[in-house]
């Protein structure tokens, strides 16, 4: 079902409206919202500084305002098929990799993503996302361009990671998986 809206960034007078996990927000590292959760309330995870990743399953249709704003350690957010709307400032100021599975872009509020966010979408839907999200079009990339897996056998002057990727590809890599050590 739907999650309530909260007011985590208010003053002490709003303490009763904070999330039950408000005092633990700096200890929470992962959010895995299982099927059954249909909305994420406003400010639900506001300023949870230790988040590493978030997975949003198909049932999540809406994300409230400021839901993940201030989660400065958040490295990746994975959207399954169901998200239809994303509220104002939901992921404000996060230099994060956002992975979208749906071919239809969600309706966005204002200032949803930061100017350094990477928005990885299905390759066949890049045009639709860029058209719908014109304010973020420069950050929309096809998933095949955003994610690269590299195997590096040895690290020396002639077989380093730059050689494996190709110098002109490095600027477009958002997430890197390496087998072995670098």
C-alpha positions in Angstrom: 0.0 0.0 0.0 1.0 3.7 0.1 3.5 5.1 2.5 2.7 8.1 4.5 4.2 11.5 3.9 6.7 12.7 6.5 8.3 16.0 7.5 11.9 15.1 8.4 13.5 18.4 7.6 11.3 20.5 9.8 11.9 21.9 13.3 11.3 20.2 16.6 7.6 21.1 16.5 7.2 18.6 13.6 9.0 15.8 15.5 5.7 13.7 15.6 5.6 13.7 11.8 9.1 12.2 11.3 9.7 8.7 10.0 9.9 6.0 12.7 13.5 5.5 11.5 14.5 9.1 11.7 17.0 8.7 14.5 18.6 5.7 12.7 18.9 7.4 9.3 22.7 7.7 9.5 23.0 3.9 10.0 20.7 2.6 7.2 22.7 1.6 4.2 20.3 -0.1 1.9 16.6 0.2 1.1 15.0 -2.8 -0.7 11.3 -1.9 -1.0 9.6 -5.2 -1.6 6.4 -5.7 -3.7 3.4 -4.3 -2.0 4.7 -0.8 -1.4 2.8 1.4 -3.9 4.2 4.8 -3.0 7.1 6.3 -1.2 6.0 9.2 0.9 7.4 12.7 0.9 10.7 12.9 2.8 10.5 9.2 3.7 14.2 8.8 3.5 15.3 12.4 3.7 18.9 12.8 4.7 19.7 9.1 5.2 23.4 9.8 4.7 24.6 6.2 4.7 22.4 4.8 1.9 24.4 2.9 -0.7 21.6 1.7 -3.0 17.9 1.6 -3.4 15.8 -0.9 -5.5 12.3 0.1 -6.4 10.1 -2.8 -7.4 7.2 -2.8 -10.0 4.5 -2.0 -7.5 6.0 1.4 -6.6 4.1 3.9 -8.8 4.9 7.2 -7.1 7.8 8.7 -5.3 7.0 11.7 -3.1 8.8 15.1 -2.8 12.2 15.0 -1.2 11.8 11.3 -0.7 15.6 10.7 -1.0 16.9 14.2 -1.0 20.1 14.6 1.1 21.1 10.9 0.8 24.6 11.9 0.0 26.2 8.4 -0.1 23.6 7.0 -2.5 25.5 5.5 -5.4 22.7 3.8 -7.4 19.0 3.6 -7.7 17.3 0.9 -9.7 13.8 1.5 -11.0 11.8 -1.5 -12.1 8.8 -1.1 -14.5 6.2 0.6 -12.3 7.2 4.2 -11.4 4.8 6.6 -13.0 5.6 9.9 -11.1 8.6 11.2 -9.3 8.0 14.3 -7.0 9.8 17.6 -6.8 13.4 17.3 -5.5 13.0 13.5 -4.9 16.7 12.9 -5.6 17.9 16.4 -5.2 21.7 17.0 -5.2 22.6 13.3 -5.6 25.5 12.5 -8.0 24.0 9.0 -8.5 23.5 6.4 -11.2 19.8 5.9 -11.9 18.8 2.8 -13.8 15.4 2.7 -15.4 13.8 -0.5 -16.8 10.6 1.0 -18.2 10.3 2.1 -21.8 7.9 4.8 -20.8 9.4 7.7 -18.8 7.8 8.7 -15.6 6.3 12.1 -15.1 8.8 14.3 -13.2 8.4 17.1 -10.8 10.9 20.0 -10.6 14.6 19.5 -9.8 14.2 15.7 -9.5 17.8 14.9 -10.5 21.1 16.7 -10.0 23.2 18.0 -12.9 25.7 15.2 -12.3 23.3 12.3 -12.2 23.5 9.6 -14.8 20.1 8.4 -16.1 20.5 5.0 -17.7 17.5 4.0 -19.7 16.6 1.1 -22.1 18.6 1.7 -25.3 15.4 1.6 -27.5 13.8 4.3 -25.2 16.5 6.9 -25.2 14.6 9.2 -27.5 11.4 9.0 -25.5 13.2 9.8 -22.3 15.1 12.7 -23.8 11.9 14.2 -25.2 9.9 13.7 -21.9 12.8 14.8 -19.7 14.1 17.7 -21.7 15.6 19.4 -18.6 17.7 16.2 -18.1 18.2 15.2 -21.7 22.0 15.6 -21.6 22.2 13.1 -18.8 20.0 10.4 -20.4 22.1 7.5 -21.9 21.3 4.1 -23.1 22.1 1.3 -20.7 24.6 -0.3 -23.1 26.5 3.0 -23.1 26.3 3.5 -19.4 27.6 0.2 -18.1 30.8 -1.6 -19.1 32.4 -4.7 -17.7 36.2 -4.9 -18.1 38.6 -7.7 -17.5 42.1 -6.5 -17.0 44.7 -9.3 -16.8 47.7 -7.2 -15.9 48.3 -3.6 -14.9 51.3 -2.1 -16.5 52.1 0.7 -18.9 50.7 -1.2 -21.9 47.7 -3.1 -20.5 46.0 -0.7 -18.1 42.4 0.1 -17.8 42.6 3.0 -20.2 43.9 0.6 -22.9 41.1 -1.8 -22.2 38.3 0.7 -22.3 39.7 3.0 -25.0 40.4 6.6 -24.1 37.3 8.0 -25.8 35.0 5.7 -23.8 36.0 6.6 -20.3 33.9 9.7 -20.1 30.7 7.7 -20.5 31.3 5.0 -17.9 29.0 5.4 -14.9 29.5 2.0 -13.2 32.5 -0.2 -13.6 32.8 -3.9 -12.7 36.4 -5.3 -12.7 37.3 -9.0 -12.5 40.5 -9.3 -10.7 42.5 -6.3 -9.3 43.5 -3.0 -10.8 
